[in-house]
Amino acid sequence: MIKETEYRFKSDSYVNFLQYKGLKSYLFGLYKKEGWYYVWRPRYDKIWGRGLDTLGYDNYVNDYTDNLKEFVKKWTYIEDYFVEAEREQTRLEEKARKWNKDKEKRKGKITFP
């Protein structure tokens, strides 16, 4: 039986981030480490990709972007959230890919109003 995910709030003195207790494996499963990890959010910028937000306000679940207590109630098993978030991440990346492809097609064309 899978046990419910443990959550905690971690603050950087400006905003609270949500962390979950999880088990990560390293070196092809030889080593396992239990610890607290940040919950990532689906995010993809059309031009810059995933990056540039060094503080993580857009990259991680936090007070600015989400209601943390509702998140904990809705996602009692973090694996279910990650399945949904990965689906949304794929959709955002596909949308950005299409936008860039259309932008490349328009390069060099002159249109008059």
MOPAC internal coordinates of N, CA, C and O (Angstrom, degrees):
PM7 1SCF
backbone

  N    0.0000 0     0.00 0     0.00 0    0    0    0
  C    1.4429 1     0.00 0     0.00 0    1    0    0
  C    1.5323 1   109.64 1     0.00 0    2    1    0
  O    1.2310 1   121.18 1   -46.65 1    3    2    1
  N    1.3234 1   115.36 1   133.35 1    3    2    1
  C    1.4624 1   121.03 1   179.91 1    5    3    2
  C    1.5213 1   108.82 1   -82.57 1    6    5    3
  O    1.2310 1   120.77 1   -50.75 1    7    6    5
  N    1.3318 1   116.14 1   129.25 1    7    6    5
  C    1.4633 1   118.46 1   179.82 1    9    7    6
  C    1.5262 1   110.07 1   -87.47 1   10    9    7
  O    1.2310 1   121.49 1   -24.92 1   11   10    9
  N    1.3177 1   114.76 1   155.08 1   11   10    9
  C    1.4530 1   120.39 1  -179.07 1   13   11   10
  C    1.5289 1   110.57 1   -63.83 1   14   13   11
  O    1.2310 1   121.51 1   -28.25 1   15   14   13
  N    1.3096 1   114.71 1   151.75 1   15   14   13
  C    1.4599 1   121.12 1  -178.52 1   17   15   14
  C    1.5268 1   110.85 1   -74.65 1   18   17   15
  O    1.2310 1   121.02 1   -42.45 1   19   18   17
  N    1.3196 1   115.65 1   137.55 1   19   18   17
  C    1.4686 1   120.98 1   174.53 1   21   19   18
  C    1.5281 1   108.10 1   -90.51 1   22   21   19
  O    1.2310 1   121.12 1   -46.86 1   23   22   21
  N    1.3221 1   115.46 1   133.14 1   23   22   21
  C    1.4648 1   121.50 1   178.61 1   25   23   22
  C    1.5203 1   109.97 1  -118.33 1   26   25   23
  O    1.2310 1   121.25 1   -22.05 1   27   26   25
  N    1.3321 1   115.22 1   157.95 1   27   26   25
  C    1.4574 1   120.62 1   169.71 1   29   27   26
  C    1.5226 1   107.58 1  -150.33 1   30   29   27
  O    1.2310 1   121.25 1   -20.34 1   31   30   29
  N    1.3322 1   115.21 1   159.66 1   31   30   29
  C    1.4548 1   121.77 1   178.02 1   33   31   30
  C    1.5199 1   108.66 1  -102.16 1   34   33   31
  O    1.2310 1   120.81 1   -47.64 1   35   34   33
  N    1.3113 1   116.06 1   132.36 1   35   34   33
  C    1.4697 1   121.75 1  -179.93 1   37   35   34
  C    1.5164 1   107.47 1  -122.88 1   38   37   35
  O    1.2310 1   119.83 1   -52.41 1   39   38   37
  N    1.3316 1   117.92 1   127.59 1   39   38   37
  C    1.4552 1   122.15 1  -175.67 1   41   39   38
  C    1.5141 1   111.25 1  -107.88 1   42   41   39
  O    1.2310 1   120.90 1   -34.29 1   43   42   41
  N    1.3367 1   115.88 1   145.71 1   43   42   41
  C    1.4574 1   120.78 1   171.39 1   45   43   42
  C    1.5299 1   110.00 1  -107.45 1   46   45   43
  O    1.2310 1   120.64 1  -157.26 1   47   46   45
  N    1.3033 1   116.38 1    22.74 1   47   46   45
  C    1.4694 1   128.40 1  -179.37 1   49   47   46
  C    1.5305 1   113.02 1    76.82 1   50   49   47
  O    1.2310 1   119.96 1   175.52 1   51   50   49
  N    1.3299 1   117.68 1    -4.48 1   51   50   49
  C    1.4566 1   121.36 1   173.49 1   53   51   50
  C    1.5200 1   111.38 1  -113.82 1   54   53   51
  O    1.2310 1   121.03 1   138.84 1   55   54   53
  N    1.3071 1   115.63 1   -41.16 1   55   54   53
  C    1.4629 1   120.84 1  -173.79 1   57   55   54
  C    1.5263 1   109.25 1  -145.43 1   58   57   55
  O    1.2310 1   120.56 1   -29.17 1   59   58   57
  N    1.3244 1   116.53 1   150.83 1   59   58   57
  C    1.4617 1   121.56 1   175.55 1   61   59   58
  C    1.5176 1   109.80 1   -91.29 1   62   61   59
  O    1.2310 1   120.85 1   -48.69 1   63   62   61
  N    1.3095 1   115.98 1   131.31 1   63   62   61
  C    1.4583 1   122.36 1   173.99 1   65   63   62
  C    1.5173 1   108.65 1  -104.03 1   66   65   63
  O    1.2310 1   120.59 1   -23.71 1   67   66   65
  N    1.3176 1   116.48 1   156.29 1   67   66   65
  C    1.4610 1   121.43 1   177.85 1   69   67   66
  C    1.5225 1   108.90 1  -101.84 1   70   69   67
  O    1.2310 1   120.82 1   -47.57 1   71   70   69
  N    1.3380 1   116.04 1   132.43 1   71   70   69
  C    1.4553 1   121.67 1   175.84 1   73   71   70
  C    1.5262 1   109.15 1  -123.66 1   74   73   71
  O    1.2310 1   120.95 1   -26.23 1   75   74   73
  N    1.3227 1   115.78 1   153.77 1   75   74   73
  C    1.4576 1   121.24 1   175.81 1   77   75   74
  C    1.5193 1   109.30 1  -124.84 1   78   77   75
  O    1.2310 1   121.24 1   -27.39 1   79   78   77
  N    1.3081 1   115.24 1   152.61 1   79   78   77
  C    1.4664 1   120.09 1   178.09 1   81   79   78
  C    1.5186 1   107.43 1   -89.26 1   82   81   79
  O    1.2310 1   121.19 1   -56.86 1   83   82   81
  N    1.3076 1   115.33 1   123.14 1   83   82   81
  C    1.4543 1   119.15 1  -175.97 1   85   83   82
  C    1.5109 1   112.45 1  -143.35 1   86   85   83
  O    1.2310 1   121.59 1    -6.20 1   87   86   85
  N    1.3096 1   114.55 1   173.80 1   87   86   85
  C    1.4535 1   122.79 1  -179.24 1   89   87   86
  C    1.5149 1   108.00 1  -118.67 1   90   89   87
  O    1.2310 1   119.89 1   -59.89 1   91   90   89
  N    1.3169 1   117.81 1   120.11 1   91   90   89
  C    1.4597 1   123.09 1   178.85 1   93   91   90
  C    1.5217 1   108.66 1  -110.55 1   94   93   91
  O    1.2310 1   121.05 1   -37.70 1   95   94   93
  N    1.3294 1   115.60 1   142.30 1   95   94   93
  C    1.4620 1   119.13 1   177.54 1   97   95   94
  C    1.5260 1   109.47 1  -112.36 1   98   97   95
  O    1.2310 1   121.09 1   -34.26 1   99   98   97
  N    1.3285 1   115.53 1   145.74 1   99   98   97
  C    1.4461 1   122.86 1  -178.04 1  101   99   98
  C    1.5272 1   109.63 1  -126.83 1  102  101   99
  O    1.2310 1   121.24 1   -21.85 1  103  102  101
  N    1.3218 1   115.23 1   158.15 1  103  102  101
  C    1.4690 1   122.67 1   178.08 1  105  103  102
  C    1.5218 1   111.45 1    51.17 1  106  105  103
  O    1.2310 1   121.30 1  -120.54 1  107  106  105
  N    1.3273 1   115.11 1    59.46 1  107  106  105
  C    1.4613 1   123.22 1   175.40 1  109  107  106
  C    1.5229 1   112.65 1    58.26 1  110  109  107
  O    1.2310 1   120.90 1  -144.48 1  111  110  109
  N    1.3303 1   115.88 1    35.52 1  111  110  109
  C    1.4593 1   120.42 1   175.93 1  113  111  110
  C    1.5150 1   115.34 1    86.36 1  114  113  111
  O    1.2310 1   119.72 1  -176.70 1  115  114  113
  N    1.3282 1   118.14 1     3.30 1  115  114  113
  C    1.4667 1   120.47 1   179.50 1  117  115  114
  C    1.5228 1   111.87 1   -68.66 1  118  117  115
  O    1.2310 1   120.70 1   140.01 1  119  118  117
  N    1.3395 1   116.27 1   -39.99 1  119  118  117
  C    1.4546 1   120.41 1  -179.24 1  121  119  118
  C    1.5209 1   109.60 1  -116.65 1  122  121  119
  O    1.2310 1   121.03 1   -39.58 1  123  122  121
  N    1.3104 1   115.64 1   140.42 1  123  122  121
  C    1.4600 1   120.99 1   177.08 1  125  123  122
  C    1.5203 1   108.42 1  -125.35 1  126  125  123
  O    1.2310 1   121.56 1   -39.14 1  127  126  125
  N    1.3322 1   114.61 1   140.86 1  127  126  125
  C    1.4596 1   119.61 1  -178.47 1  129  127  126
  C    1.5194 1   108.79 1  -134.31 1  130  129  127
  O    1.2310 1   121.35 1   -52.96 1  131  130  129
  N    1.3369 1   115.01 1   127.04 1  131  130  129
  C    1.4518 1   119.47 1   176.20 1  133  131  130
  C    1.5173 1   108.64 1   -95.40 1  134  133  131
  O    1.2310 1   121.00 1   -43.21 1  135  134  133
  N    1.3272 1   115.70 1   136.79 1  135  134  133
  C    1.4597 1   118.69 1  -179.03 1  137  135  134
  C    1.5136 1   111.27 1  -169.51 1  138  137  135
  O    1.2310 1   121.19 1     2.61 1  139  138  137
  N    1.3198 1   115.33 1  -177.39 1  139  138  137
  C    1.4576 1   122.29 1   178.77 1  141  139  138
  C    1.5260 1   108.41 1   -98.35 1  142  141  139
  O    1.2310 1   120.92 1   -50.38 1  143  142  141
  N    1.3360 1   115.84 1   129.62 1  143  142  141
  C    1.4567 1   121.86 1  -176.64 1  145  143  142
  C    1.5190 1   109.79 1  -128.60 1  146  145  143
  O    1.2310 1   120.75 1   -34.03 1  147  146  145
  N    1.3423 1   116.18 1   145.97 1  147  146  145
  C    1.4570 1   121.36 1   178.95 1  149  147  146
  C    1.5296 1   110.45 1   -71.71 1  150  149  147
  O    1.2310 1   120.73 1   -33.75 1  151  150  149
  N    1.3264 1   116.21 1   146.25 1  151  150  149
  C    1.4664 1   121.96 1   176.80 1  153  151  150
  C    1.5268 1   107.00 1   -89.10 1  154  153  151
  O    1.2310 1   120.08 1   -62.33 1  155  154  153
  N    1.3251 1   117.46 1   117.67 1  155  154  153
  C    1.4618 1   121.22 1  -178.15 1  157  155  154
  C    1.5268 1   110.69 1   -83.79 1  158  157  155
  O    1.2310 1   121.63 1   -24.38 1  159  158  157
  N    1.3294 1   114.49 1   155.62 1  159  158  157
  C    1.4520 1   121.90 1   177.92 1  161  159  158
  C    1.5215 1   109.16 1  -110.02 1  162  161  159
  O    1.2310 1   119.99 1   -30.34 1  163  162  161
  N    1.3266 1   117.62 1   149.66 1  163  162  161
  C    1.4633 1   119.12 1   173.42 1  165  163  162
  C    1.5294 1   109.64 1   -68.20 1  166  165  163
  O    1.2310 1   120.48 1   -55.24 1  167  166  165
  N    1.3141 1   116.69 1   124.76 1  167  166  165
  C    1.4597 1   120.60 1  -178.83 1  169  167  166
  C    1.5157 1   108.81 1  -155.06 1  170  169  167
  O    1.2310 1   120.62 1   -44.05 1  171  170  169
  N    1.3380 1   116.43 1   135.95 1  171  170  169
  C    1.4538 1   120.14 1   175.41 1  173  171  170
  C    1.5166 1   108.84 1  -157.36 1  174  173  171
  O    1.2310 1   120.28 1   -61.22 1  175  174  173
  N    1.3184 1   117.06 1   118.78 1  175  174  173
  C    1.4521 1   122.01 1   178.19 1  177  175  174
  C    1.5218 1   109.12 1   -87.00 1  178  177  175
  O    1.2310 1   120.14 1   -38.18 1  179  178  177
  N    1.3317 1   117.33 1   141.82 1  179  178  177
  C    1.4646 1   121.19 1  -176.86 1  181  179  178
  C    1.5184 1   112.29 1   -61.57 1  182  181  179
  O    1.2310 1   120.15 1   144.17 1  183  182  181
  N    1.3236 1   117.32 1   -35.83 1  183  182  181
  C    1.4552 1   120.66 1  -175.65 1  185  183  182
  C    1.5308 1   111.85 1   -97.58 1  186  185  183
  O    1.2310 1   120.07 1   133.53 1  187  186  185
  N    1.3276 1   117.47 1   -46.47 1  187  186  185
  C    1.4581 1   120.93 1  -171.06 1  189  187  186
  C    1.5184 1   114.31 1   -96.79 1  190  189  187
  O    1.2310 1   119.11 1   173.35 1  191  190  189
  N    1.3142 1   119.31 1    -6.65 1  191  190  189
  C    1.4623 1   120.60 1  -179.58 1  193  191  190
  C    1.5134 1   111.25 1    80.13 1  194  193  191
  O    1.2310 1   120.21 1    39.35 1  195  194  193
  N    1.3273 1   117.21 1  -140.65 1  195  194  193
  C    1.4677 1   121.08 1  -177.09 1  197  195  194
  C    1.5241 1   113.64 1   -81.86 1  198  197  195
  O    1.2310 1   120.00 1   154.34 1  199  198  197
  N    1.3064 1   117.60 1   -25.66 1  199  198  197
  C    1.4549 1   122.57 1  -160.92 1  201  199  198
  C    1.5012 1   119.79 1   -82.16 1  202  201  199
  O    1.2310 1   118.96 1    20.48 1  203  202  201
  N    1.2705 1   119.58 1  -159.52 1  203  202  201
  C    1.4603 1   132.94 1   175.90 1  205  203  202
  C    1.5260 1   115.89 1    78.14 1  206  205  203
  O    1.2310 1   117.94 1   156.93 1  207  206  205
  N    1.3025 1   121.52 1   -23.07 1  207  206  205
  C    1.4636 1   120.95 1   179.07 1  209  207  206
  C    1.5217 1   108.37 1   -87.18 1  210  209  207
  O    1.2310 1   120.36 1   -90.26 1  211  210  209
  N    1.3300 1   116.91 1    89.74 1  211  210  209
  C    1.4617 1   120.91 1  -173.56 1  213  211  210
  C    1.5211 1   112.33 1   -72.02 1  214  213  211
  O    1.2310 1   119.56 1   154.72 1  215  214  213
  N    1.3439 1   118.44 1   -25.28 1  215  214  213
  C    1.4578 1   120.68 1   179.41 1  217  215  214
  C    1.5213 1   112.12 1   -81.76 1  218  217  215
  O    1.2310 1   120.14 1   164.09 1  219  218  217
  N    1.3116 1   117.33 1   -15.91 1  219  218  217
  C    1.4624 1   120.72 1   176.40 1  221  219  218
  C    1.5100 1   114.91 1    83.05 1  222  221  219
  O    1.2310 1   119.36 1  -169.09 1  223  222  221
  N    1.3370 1   118.83 1    10.91 1  223  222  221
  C    1.4581 1   119.92 1  -178.21 1  225  223  222
  C    1.5246 1   111.70 1   -64.17 1  226  225  223
  O    1.2310 1   119.93 1   146.35 1  227  226  225
  N    1.3180 1   117.74 1   -33.65 1  227  226  225
  C    1.4607 1   120.61 1   176.87 1  229  227  226
  C    1.5208 1   112.08 1   -91.30 1  230  229  227
  O    1.2310 1   119.88 1   157.79 1  231  230  229
  N    1.3226 1   117.84 1   -22.21 1  231  230  229
  C    1.4621 1   120.95 1  -174.30 1  233  231  230
  C    1.5211 1   114.04 1   -88.04 1  234  233  231
  O    1.2310 1   119.91 1   156.40 1  235  234  233
  N    1.3307 1   117.79 1   -23.60 1  235  234  233
  C    1.4651 1   120.74 1  -175.97 1  237  235  234
  C    1.5238 1   111.12 1  -122.63 1  238  237  235
  O    1.2310 1   120.53 1   -24.75 1  239  238  237
  N    1.3058 1   116.60 1   155.25 1  239  238  237
  C    1.4602 1   122.06 1   177.56 1  241  239  238
  C    1.5291 1   108.12 1   -68.81 1  242  241  239
  O    1.2310 1   120.51 1   -54.90 1  243  242  241
  N    1.3499 1   116.63 1   125.10 1  243  242  241
  C    1.4594 1   120.55 1  -177.01 1  245  243  242
  C    1.5231 1   110.66 1  -151.65 1  246  245  243
  O    1.2310 1   120.79 1    -0.98 1  247  246  245
  N    1.3419 1   116.10 1   179.02 1  247  246  245
  C    1.4656 1   122.73 1  -178.69 1  249  247  246
  C    1.5227 1   113.34 1   -63.25 1  250  249  247
  O    1.2310 1   119.95 1   146.42 1  251  250  249
  N    1.3208 1   117.71 1   -33.58 1  251  250  249
  C    1.4609 1   120.46 1  -177.89 1  253  251  250
  C    1.5226 1   112.31 1   -67.24 1  254  253  251
  O    1.2310 1   120.61 1   143.44 1  255  254  253
  N    1.3044 1   116.44 1   -36.56 1  255  254  253
  C    1.4653 1   119.84 1  -172.14 1  257  255  254
  C    1.5255 1   114.15 1  -106.02 1  258  257  255
  O    1.2310 1   119.26 1   158.90 1  259  258  257
  N    1.3177 1   119.02 1   -21.10 1  259  258  257
  C    1.4602 1   121.64 1  -172.86 1  261  259  258
  C    1.5226 1   110.93 1  -140.96 1  262  261  259
  O    1.2310 1   121.28 1   -20.91 1  263  262  261
  N    1.3285 1   115.15 1   159.09 1  263  262  261
  C    1.4592 1   121.25 1   169.96 1  265  263  262
  C    1.5279 1   106.48 1   -90.53 1  266  265  263
  O    1.2310 1   120.19 1   -72.50 1  267  266  265
  N    1.3218 1   117.23 1   107.50 1  267  266  265
  C    1.4623 1   121.48 1  -171.15 1  269  267  266
  C    1.5299 1   112.67 1   -65.19 1  270  269  267
  O    1.2310 1   120.05 1   140.85 1  271  270  269
  N    1.3196 1   117.51 1   -39.15 1  271  270  269
  C    1.4629 1   119.81 1  -178.47 1  273  271  270
  C    1.5244 1   111.17 1   -67.28 1  274  273  271
  O    1.2310 1   120.38 1   141.68 1  275  274  273
  N    1.3388 1   116.87 1   -38.32 1  275  274  273
  C    1.4673 1   120.39 1   176.44 1  277  275  274
  C    1.5300 1   110.62 1   -67.01 1  278  277  275
  O    1.2310 1   120.74 1   142.89 1  279  278  277
  N    1.3283 1   116.19 1   -37.11 1  279  278  277
  C    1.4624 1   120.68 1   178.51 1  281  279  278
  C    1.5244 1   110.48 1   -60.94 1  282  281  279
  O    1.2310 1   120.61 1   134.87 1  283  282  281
  N    1.3348 1   116.44 1   -45.13 1  283  282  281
  C    1.4697 1   121.05 1  -179.44 1  285  283  282
  C    1.5235 1   111.04 1   -64.08 1  286  285  283
  O    1.2310 1   120.40 1   140.87 1  287  286  285
  N    1.3247 1   116.85 1   -39.13 1  287  286  285
  C    1.4703 1   120.07 1   178.31 1  289  287  286
  C    1.5207 1   111.68 1   -67.23 1  290  289  287
  O    1.2310 1   120.67 1   138.11 1  291  290  289
  N    1.3278 1   116.33 1   -41.89 1  291  290  289
  C    1.4659 1   120.73 1  -176.63 1  293  291  290
  C    1.5273 1   112.19 1   -71.18 1  294  293  291
  O    1.2310 1   119.97 1   137.97 1  295  294  293
  N    1.3118 1   117.66 1   -42.03 1  295  294  293
  C    1.4629 1   121.82 1  -174.66 1  297  295  294
  C    1.5254 1   110.03 1  -110.49 1  298  297  295
  O    1.2310 1   120.48 1  -101.22 1  299  298  297
  N    1.3175 1   116.69 1    78.78 1  299  298  297
  C    1.4670 1   119.89 1   178.58 1  301  299  298
  C    1.5275 1   111.17 1   -70.64 1  302  301  299
  O    1.2310 1   120.45 1   154.07 1  303  302  301
  N    1.3387 1   116.75 1   -25.93 1  303  302  301
  C    1.4697 1   121.82 1   175.74 1  305  303  302
  C    1.5258 1   107.49 1  -115.78 1  306  305  303
  O    1.2310 1   120.28 1   -64.35 1  307  306  305
  N    1.3020 1   117.07 1   115.65 1  307  306  305
  C    1.4639 1   121.80 1  -174.29 1  309  307  306
  C    1.5273 1   112.03 1   -64.65 1  310  309  307
  O    1.2310 1   119.77 1   153.54 1  311  310  309
  N    1.3225 1   118.05 1   -26.46 1  311  310  309
  C    1.4655 1   120.96 1   179.59 1  313  311  310
  C    1.5274 1   110.97 1   -62.72 1  314  313  311
  O    1.2310 1   120.33 1   143.68 1  315  314  313
  N    1.3462 1   116.98 1   -36.32 1  315  314  313
  C    1.4648 1   120.49 1   177.68 1  317  315  314
  C    1.5252 1   110.49 1   -64.24 1  318  317  315
  O    1.2310 1   120.52 1   140.08 1  319  318  317
  N    1.3181 1   116.61 1   -39.92 1  319  318  317
  C    1.4626 1   120.15 1   177.71 1  321  319  318
  C    1.5211 1   110.79 1   -64.22 1  322  321  319
  O    1.2310 1   120.09 1   136.84 1  323  322  321
  N    1.3271 1   117.44 1   -43.16 1  323  322  321
  C    1.4598 1   120.17 1  -177.77 1  325  323  322
  C    1.5261 1   112.17 1   -64.63 1  326  325  323
  O    1.2310 1   119.69 1   146.78 1  327  326  325
  N    1.3216 1   118.20 1   -33.22 1  327  326  325
  C    1.4683 1   121.15 1   175.61 1  329  327  326
  C    1.5239 1   109.53 1   -63.17 1  330  329  327
  O    1.2310 1   120.59 1   132.99 1  331  330  329
  N    1.3239 1   116.47 1   -47.01 1  331  330  329
  C    1.4635 1   121.61 1   179.61 1  333  331  330
  C    1.5271 1   111.32 1   -66.82 1  334  333  331
  O    1.2310 1   119.78 1   138.58 1  335  334  333
  N    1.3213 1   118.02 1   -41.42 1  335  334  333
  C    1.4648 1   121.90 1  -179.74 1  337  335  334
  C    1.5277 1   111.33 1   -66.62 1  338  337  335
  O    1.2310 1   120.11 1   142.33 1  339  338  337
  N    1.3108 1   117.39 1   -37.67 1  339  338  337
  C    1.4727 1   120.48 1   178.16 1  341  339  338
  C    1.5262 1   110.68 1   -65.82 1  342  341  339
  O    1.2310 1   120.49 1   142.12 1  343  342  341
  N    1.3147 1   116.66 1   -37.88 1  343  342  341
  C    1.4673 1   121.36 1   176.53 1  345  343  342
  C    1.5372 1   110.05 1   -62.98 1  346  345  343
  O    1.2310 1   120.33 1   135.36 1  347  346  345
  N    1.3240 1   116.97 1   -44.64 1  347  346  345
  C    1.4618 1   121.47 1   178.59 1  349  347  346
  C    1.5261 1   111.21 1   -66.43 1  350  349  347
  O    1.2310 1   119.74 1   141.07 1  351  350  349
  N    1.3279 1   118.11 1   -38.93 1  351  350  349
  C    1.4658 1   122.17 1   178.10 1  353  351  350
  C    1.5300 1   110.44 1   -62.21 1  354  353  351
  O    1.2310 1   120.24 1   136.92 1  355  354  353
  N    1.3150 1   117.14 1   -43.08 1  355  354  353
  C    1.4621 1   121.42 1   178.22 1  357  355  354
  C    1.5205 1   110.45 1   -62.43 1  358  357  355
  O    1.2310 1   120.21 1   138.87 1  359  358  357
  N    1.3392 1   117.20 1   -41.13 1  359  358  357
  C    1.4560 1   121.51 1   179.01 1  361  359  358
  C    1.5349 1   110.86 1   -63.56 1  362  361  359
  O    1.2310 1   119.97 1   136.79 1  363  362  361
  N    1.3304 1   117.67 1   -43.21 1  363  362  361
  C    1.4643 1   121.26 1   179.22 1  365  363  362
  C    1.5316 1   111.75 1   -64.64 1  366  365  363
  O    1.2310 1   120.28 1   139.53 1  367  366  365
  N    1.3207 1   117.07 1   -40.47 1  367  366  365
  C    1.4662 1   120.46 1   179.47 1  369  367  366
  C    1.5237 1   111.06 1   -67.47 1  370  369  367
  O    1.2310 1   120.17 1   142.61 1  371  370  369
  N    1.3275 1   117.28 1   -37.39 1  371  370  369
  C    1.4648 1   121.14 1   177.62 1  373  371  370
  C    1.5270 1   110.57 1   -66.55 1  374  373  371
  O    1.2310 1   120.52 1   139.41 1  375  374  373
  N    1.3296 1   116.61 1   -40.59 1  375  374  373
  C    1.4642 1   121.28 1   177.63 1  377  375  374
  C    1.5244 1   110.75 1   -62.74 1  378  377  375
  O    1.2310 1   119.81 1   138.14 1  379  378  377
  N    1.3282 1   117.97 1   -41.86 1  379  378  377
  C    1.4651 1   121.97 1   178.13 1  381  379  378
  C    1.5277 1   110.70 1   -67.22 1  382  381  379
  O    1.2310 1   120.30 1   141.06 1  383  382  381
  N    1.3188 1   117.03 1   -38.94 1  383  382  381
  C    1.4692 1   121.11 1   178.39 1  385  383  382
  C    1.5253 1   110.29 1   -61.70 1  386  385  383
  O    1.2310 1   120.61 1   136.64 1  387  386  385
  N    1.3309 1   116.44 1   -43.36 1  387  386  385
  C    1.4726 1   121.47 1   179.13 1  389  387  386
  C    1.5286 1   110.08 1   -65.17 1  390  389  387
  O    1.2310 1   119.84 1   137.45 1  391  390  389
  N    1.3235 1   117.92 1   -42.55 1  391  390  389
  C    1.4551 1   121.68 1   179.69 1  393  391  390
  C    1.5253 1   110.41 1   -61.88 1  394  393  391
  O    1.2310 1   119.95 1   136.34 1  395  394  393
  N    1.3294 1   117.70 1   -43.66 1  395  394  393
  C    1.4690 1   121.28 1   179.45 1  397  395  394
  C    1.5283 1   111.58 1   -66.99 1  398  397  395
  O    1.2310 1   120.42 1   143.60 1  399  398  397
  N    1.3308 1   116.81 1   -36.40 1  399  398  397
  C    1.4662 1   120.66 1   178.15 1  401  399  398
  C    1.5281 1   109.87 1   -65.18 1  402  401  399
  O    1.2310 1   120.17 1   136.77 1  403  402  401
  N    1.3222 1   117.29 1   -43.23 1  403  402  401
  C    1.4641 1   120.88 1   177.74 1  405  403  402
  C    1.5249 1   111.12 1   -65.16 1  406  405  403
  O    1.2310 1   120.49 1   142.38 1  407  406  405
  N    1.3390 1   116.67 1   -37.62 1  407  406  405
  C    1.4610 1   121.35 1   178.52 1  409  407  406
  C    1.5250 1   110.19 1   -63.77 1  410  409  407
  O    1.2310 1   120.42 1   137.31 1  411  410  409
  N    1.3356 1   116.81 1   -42.69 1  411  410  409
  C    1.4723 1   120.55 1   179.02 1  413  411  410
  C    1.5317 1   111.15 1   -64.15 1  414  413  411
  O    1.2310 1   120.19 1   144.59 1  415  414  413
  N    1.3369 1   117.24 1   -35.41 1  415  414  413
  C    1.4575 1   120.98 1   178.68 1  417  415  414
  C    1.5299 1   110.98 1   -65.46 1  418  417  415
  O    1.2310 1   120.43 1   143.52 1  419  418  417
  N    1.3317 1   116.78 1   -36.48 1  419  418  417
  C    1.4640 1   121.09 1  -177.25 1  421  419  418
  C    1.5176 1   112.88 1   -77.61 1  422  421  419
  O    1.2310 1   119.75 1   164.93 1  423  422  421
  N    1.3168 1   118.08 1   -15.07 1  423  422  421
  C    1.4735 1   120.40 1  -178.89 1  425  423  422
  C    1.5306 1   110.19 1   -63.19 1  426  425  423
  O    1.2310 1   121.31 1   -45.39 1  427  426  425
  N    1.3026 1   115.10 1   134.61 1  427  426  425
  C    1.4723 1   119.47 1   176.83 1  429  427  426
  C    1.5221 1   113.48 1    86.53 1  430  429  427
  O    1.2310 1   119.30 1   172.83 1  431  430  429
  N    1.3153 1   118.94 1    -7.17 1  431  430  429
  C    1.4686 1   121.60 1   178.13 1  433  431  430
  C    1.5129 1   109.09 1   -95.52 1  434  433  431
  O    1.2310 1   121.15 1   -44.48 1  435  434  433
  N    1.2865 1   115.41 1   135.52 1  435  434  433
  C    1.4520 1   120.78 1   178.26 1  437  435  434
  C    1.5239 1   107.81 1  -108.63 1  438  437  435
  O    1.2310 1   120.81 1   -52.37 1  439  438  437
  N    1.3202 1   116.07 1   127.63 1  439  438  437
  C    1.4606 1   119.54 1   177.05 1  441  439  438
  C    1.5245 1   108.17 1  -122.24 1  442  441  439
  O    1.2310 1   121.45 1   -40.28 1  443  442  441
  N    1.3039 1   114.82 1   139.72 1  443  442  441
  C    1.4645 1   120.29 1   179.11 1  445  443  442
  C    1.5217 1   108.13 1  -106.66 1  446  445  443
  O    1.2310 1   120.92 1   -39.57 1  447  446  445
  N    1.3193 1   115.85 1   140.43 1  447  446  445
  C    1.4819 1   118.19 1  -179.52 1  449  447  446
  C    1.5104 1   113.17 1   -72.85 1  450  449  447
  O    1.2310 1   120.10 1   180.00 1  451  450  449

